[in-house]
Amino acid sequence: MKKDFLYLASQSLSRKKLLETCGINSKLLDHKSDETGINPDQSFTNYVLDIAKHKMELAILPQDQNFSNGDHIYVLTADTLTRTAKTKTVLGKPIDVENAKWMLSLLREEEVYVVTGCCLERKIYNNGKWILDKQKTWAIESFVEFIVPLDEVDLYLKNTPHALKAACSGVVEGFGQNYFKSIKGSFSSVVGLPMFELRQALKELGFKF
C-alpha cells in the first residue's frame, strides 16, 4: 500500500522533526500568512486557531504536471503561541537576543499558557486546482513551567540557538530540558504539534501511514 505524504505549510524544524520521529512522511510548503487581519478580540485559543486557518488559506500548494484529476493530498498548518498565566502577556517569537532574555525573565516569575492550533485538510486535484474535500481543526492547551536561572541565560541561548525562533524563547527539547520543570498538558503540542490528536485526525481523513 502506497503511503501518503503530509504537506506541512511551516518552516518549523521542530514540527518537521516531530513528524519524522513519529514515522509520518512529510514535505514542507511555504505560506504567505503574516498573521495580520486576524481578529484579536476573541479567546486566546480561538485566536491561535484562526492563525492556523489563515495559514491554510495562504499556503502555497504544490503544482505539478504529474497530478491528475482525482489525486489527493493532505495539508497541515499550525501555530503555537504562549501567554503568561497570571499577567496574560502574549509572547511570540523574540525579535532579538535582548527581547529573548526579557521573555525568559517573565518565565522565571510565572508559568506559561501554551496553545497550539492546527488545521488539517484533504484536498482533491480538479482541472489544475486543489479543491477542499475534508477539514479538521483543533487546538490543544497546556501549562508549562520553564525556568532558566539568570546566571545561565547566556549558556541556554548559546546551546539553544533556535530559541530565537521559538515562541517565548522557550525550547523544551534538547538542551532546553535542563530548564523544563513541569507540564500540564501535551508535551508534543508545546514542541509544536499535538501528535496524538494529529494521528487521530489523519486516520479520520483516510491518511495511509
Buried (B, 14 or more C-beta within 10 A) or exposed (E): EEEBBBBBBBEBEBBBBBBEEBEBEBEEBEBEBEEEEBEEEEEBBBBBBBBBBBBBEEBEBBEEEEBEEEEBBBBBBBBBBBBBBEEEBBBBBBEEBEBBBEBBEBBBEBBBBBBBBBBBBBBBBBEEEBEEBBBBBBBBBBBBBBBBEEEBBEEBBEBBEBBBBBBBBBBBBEEBEBBBEEBEBBBBBBBBBBBEBBBEBBEEBEBEE
